[in-house]
Amino acid sequence: MKNKKLSVSVVMVIYNEEKLFERAIGSFYDLVDEIIIVHDGKYIDQSLEIARKYTE
């Protein structure tokens, strides 16, 4: 049996969560292959800028 590499993705739906957002991403960033962030509404905080820190 061949060893298959599993891919792990995280999907986060957020709405102006800058206070918890970076801490949450930091807790799993090195453990997953993909992070998908969906912001539900207009950006009125720094969530988008925080997300950009974690892009390649």
N, C-alpha and C positions, 0 to 999 in steps of 0.2 A: 504494500500500500504506500503510495506516495504521500509525502508530507505536503499539505497544502497550507499556504499562509492565509490566515484569516484577516480580513479587513474590518476595522472597527470605525464607525462613524458616529458622531454626536450631532444631534440637531437641537438647537436652542431657540425657543421663541421668547423674545424679550420685549419689554416696553419700558424704556428709560430706567435701566437697571445698573447704572454706572457704579453704584456703591457696592454691589455684589458681583458684578459681571467679571471683572478682571480676576478676582479671587477664584471664581468658579472655573473659568477657562484654565487658569494656572494649575488647578488641581488635577486636570486630566490631559493637558496639552501634549505631554510627552508619551502618552499612552494610546493615543488614537491616530488613525491615518487621515481623518477628514473631520472638519468642524463646519457645520452649516448653521449660520445665524440668520434668523428671520426676525426683523424688528417690526412689531405690530403697531404702526402709527408714526406720527411725526417725531423726528429726533429733536428733543429739547434738552438733552444732556450730552455727555461725552461718550456714550456707548459706541458710536461709529468709530471714533478715534481709537478707542480701546481695542476694538475688533481689528483695526488696521495694523496694530502692533504685532498681531499674530498671523499675518499673511506672509506668504513666501515671496 
